[in-house]
Amino acid sequence: MKFNYKLSRLCGSSYGPSASSSRRSDHPNIIFHPNGNSVYSPVGNRIQHLDLIHHSLQTLPFQTRSDICRIALHPEGRLLLAIDIDGYAVLANVNVNNSAQSQCCCVVLHRFKFKHPVRSIEFSPNGKYFAVGLVQRHVEVWFSPTYRKEYAPFVKHRTYTGLNGPVSSVHWSSD
């Protein structure tokens, strides 16, 4: 007997650390899709996709090992990178259909473990790199993965060290 159940509604706080977490993380970030019509918000160890035009809510079909602390979206809006409080990352290919139902298709491409906990993450404006701010006073710049499944999609470009304290946020300039 087969059942075709899928999770559509998720109860929990969509902005803030969960009460079940023994280690309190910073407030997770919410991000807008580049077209401005939808929002991605972490809830515990899952991510919800809220369509602002059609007033629909969908829970993406993957989960991380523990509560999500940071998420980032590629400038084209198709790659989503979710990192939990332990440094485990999930790279997913997210495709938002522009139909009346506005369903969001999602496929996990890769899972990765950062060596240290992540405080901030952001893709570059051109989408070639993403930067990760670590608790260990480092900023790591990585080449952005592609949309296809690869053996090792995460390749480190450079590490910037010598900072005075932990990295609280990372932002790219437009030039």
ZIGI-V458797 format. One record per residue. N is the residue number from 1. RES is the residue in one small letter. SS is DSSP state (2 for helix, 1 for strand, 0 for the rest). Layout:
BEGIN
N,RES,SS / N,RES,SS
END
This chain:
BEGIN
1,m,0 / 2,k,0 / 3,f,0 / 4,n,0 / 5,y,0 / 6,k,0 / 7,l,0 / 8,s,0 / 9,r,0 / 10,l,0 / 11,c,0 / 12,g,0 / 13,s,0 / 14,s,0 / 15,y,0 / 16,g,0 / 17,p,0 / 18,s,0 / 19,a,0 / 20,s,0 / 21,s,0 / 22,s,0 / 23,r,0 / 24,r,0 / 25,s,0 / 26,d,0 / 27,h,0 / 28,p,0 / 29,n,0 / 30,i,1 / 31,i,1 / 32,f,1 / 33,h,0 / 34,p,0 / 35,n,0 / 36,g,0 / 37,n,0 / 38,s,1 / 39,v,1 / 40,y,1 / 41,s,1 / 42,p,1 / 43,v,1 / 44,g,0 / 45,n,0 / 46,r,1 / 47,i,1 / 48,q,1 / 49,h,1 / 50,l,1 / 51,d,1 / 52,l,0 / 53,i,0 / 54,h,0 / 55,h,0 / 56,s,1 / 57,l,1 / 58,q,1 / 59,t,1 / 60,l,0 / 61,p,0 / 62,f,0 / 63,q,0 / 64,t,0 / 65,r,0 / 66,s,0 / 67,d,0 / 68,i,1 / 69,c,1 / 70,r,1 / 71,i,1 / 72,a,1 / 73,l,1 / 74,h,0 / 75,p,0 / 76,e,0 / 77,g,0 / 78,r,0 / 79,l,1 / 80,l,1 / 81,l,1 / 82,a,1 / 83,i,1 / 84,d,1 / 85,i,0 / 86,d,0 / 87,g,0 / 88,y,1 / 89,a,1 / 90,v,1 / 91,l,1 / 92,a,1 / 93,n,1 / 94,v,1 / 95,n,1 / 96,v,1 / 97,n,0 / 98,n,0 / 99,s,0 / 100,a,0 / 101,q,0 / 102,s,0 / 103,q,0 / 104,c,1 / 105,c,1 / 106,c,1 / 107,v,1 / 108,v,1 / 109,l,1 / 110,h,1 / 111,r,1 / 112,f,1 / 113,k,1 / 114,f,0 / 115,k,0 / 116,h,0 / 117,p,0 / 118,v,1 / 119,r,1 / 120,s,1 / 121,i,1 / 122,e,1 / 123,f,1 / 124,s,0 / 125,p,0 / 126,n,0 / 127,g,0 / 128,k,0 / 129,y,1 / 130,f,1 / 131,a,1 / 132,v,1 / 133,g,1 / 134,l,1 / 135,v,0 / 136,q,0 / 137,r,0 / 138,h,0 / 139,v,1 / 140,e,1 / 141,v,1 / 142,w,1 / 143,f,1 / 144,s,0 / 145,p,0 / 146,t,0 / 147,y,0 / 148,r,0 / 149,k,0 / 150,e,0 / 151,y,0 / 152,a,0 / 153,p,0 / 154,f,0 / 155,v,1 / 156,k,1 / 157,h,1 / 158,r,1 / 159,t,1 / 160,y,1 / 161,t,0 / 162,g,0 / 163,l,0 / 164,n,0 / 165,g,0 / 166,p,0 / 167,v,0 / 168,s,0 / 169,s,0 / 170,v,0 / 171,h,0 / 172,w,0 / 173,s,0 / 174,s,0 / 175,d,0
END
